[in-house]
Structures are given as structure tokens and as C-alpha cells.
Amino acid sequence: MANALPTTGKVTFTITQLPRTEGGRKTLERLMRLNPRTQRMLTKLAKNRVTNLNERRPRAGRMWLTRARVTRLVRVAVGESFTLTMTPQLLPDVKSIEKYLSQKK
């Protein structure tokens, strides 16, 4: 990135190329899930999963909980963008994948 990464404040990132490693893809996915809009949707989906989608049924004489899988809301693809509120704790993660991102303040 041509611009230096700020340690605080809101920054919008756009994916310019896909990470070559699985770890890079997972880091990017984790950072994309920190977007406030995505977090709201994940919270709503989690509440729905707990109340409606998880099944309780007897198994071997006791109640058994079968949990529904987590919905994947974010997609790591070229052109996808997300907004982060930067903190010093996020800086190492963003620096590790900065070659795949372009930033806009």
C-alpha cells in the first residue's frame, strides 16, 4: 500500500488480488467479519440459530443438541470491500495481508 496504515480510525479496504496461502485467506475473512454491518447480521443469525435451528432430541437416554452450521456471510473475492475501525491490535493482521488490499480513508 502506498499510504501508511493508520493505527486508529475507519479505513475502507478493497481486495485487489487473492491471497496465495490458506492462512492469508483466513486472515482476510476474519478481518472482513469485523465490519459492523456484518457483525450485526452475524448476531441476528446466531440468535435465530439458537432459538429455531438447533435441534434437541433424546440420544442414549439424555438430551442431545445438534447444532446448525454457521452461515458464511463474507466472501473473499477480488473487488470485495469492507470497512474496519483500526486498532493497534489489528495492525499486525492488516500488515500481513496488505499486499492483497488497497486502502481508502
N, C-alpha and C positions, 0 to 999 in steps of 0.2 A: 504494500500500500504506500502510496506517495505521501499521504498525510500521516502524521504521528497519531497513535491511538490515544484518545483521552482516557484518563483514569476515572472520570465521573461524567455524568450527563447521558442524554439519549443519543444513540447513534443508530442509523439505519444501514444495514449491510445487504448486499446483493451477491448471490453466488455467481462467480464468473466461470469457474470450472469445477468439476467434481474431484473430491479427494481420491487419491490412488489407494490409500490404505483403509482398512475397516475401522481402525481407531479414529482416523480423521473424519470419516463419515459419521461415526457415533458422536464425536465431539460436536460436530456441526448440528446434528439432530438435537442433541441435548441443549445447545445454545438457542436453537430455534424454538424449543418448547418454553423458553423463558420469556417469550413475547407475552405481554399482559393479556392480549386478546385470546391467545392460545391457552393461556393458563385458566382463563375464565371458562372456556369450553371444556377443558380437561376436568375442571372441578365439577361442572354440571354433569358430565358423562360419568364421573366416578360416583356421584350421588345416585344417579339412575342405576348404575350397575349394582350398587349395594342394595337398593330397595327393590328392584324389579328383575334384574338379570341373573344374579347369583341364586343358585338352587340349593335348598336344604332338603335332604332326603335321608331316611334311615339306611345305614350300611353297617353290617356286622354288629347290630344291636345298639348303635349310637347314631346321633345325627351327624351327617357328613355334609360339608359345604363344597359345592362345585362352583368355582369362580369363573366368570366370563373373562375373556381376554381383553386387554386394554386396547382402546381404539388408537390407531396411529394417525394423528392429525397433521403432522408436519411431513413434508416430502422434500428430500434433498435432491434438487434438480437445478440445472443451470437456469438462471433468471429469477428464481425464487428470492424474495427479500423478506427481511424481518428486522424489527426494532428492538434494541436492547438498552436497558438502563445500565450503563457501565459502572462497575465497582472494581476496586483493586483486586478482589478475589477472582473476578472473571478475566482479568487481563492476561494471565498465562495461557488460558484456554484459547482466547481470541488470537493471541500471538502465534500459537501453534498451528492455526489454520488460516492465517491472514493472507497467504499466497493464493487462496481459493476465493477470496472475497474482495469486493470493492466497497468502500465506505462512503457514506453521505451523512453530514451532520444534520 
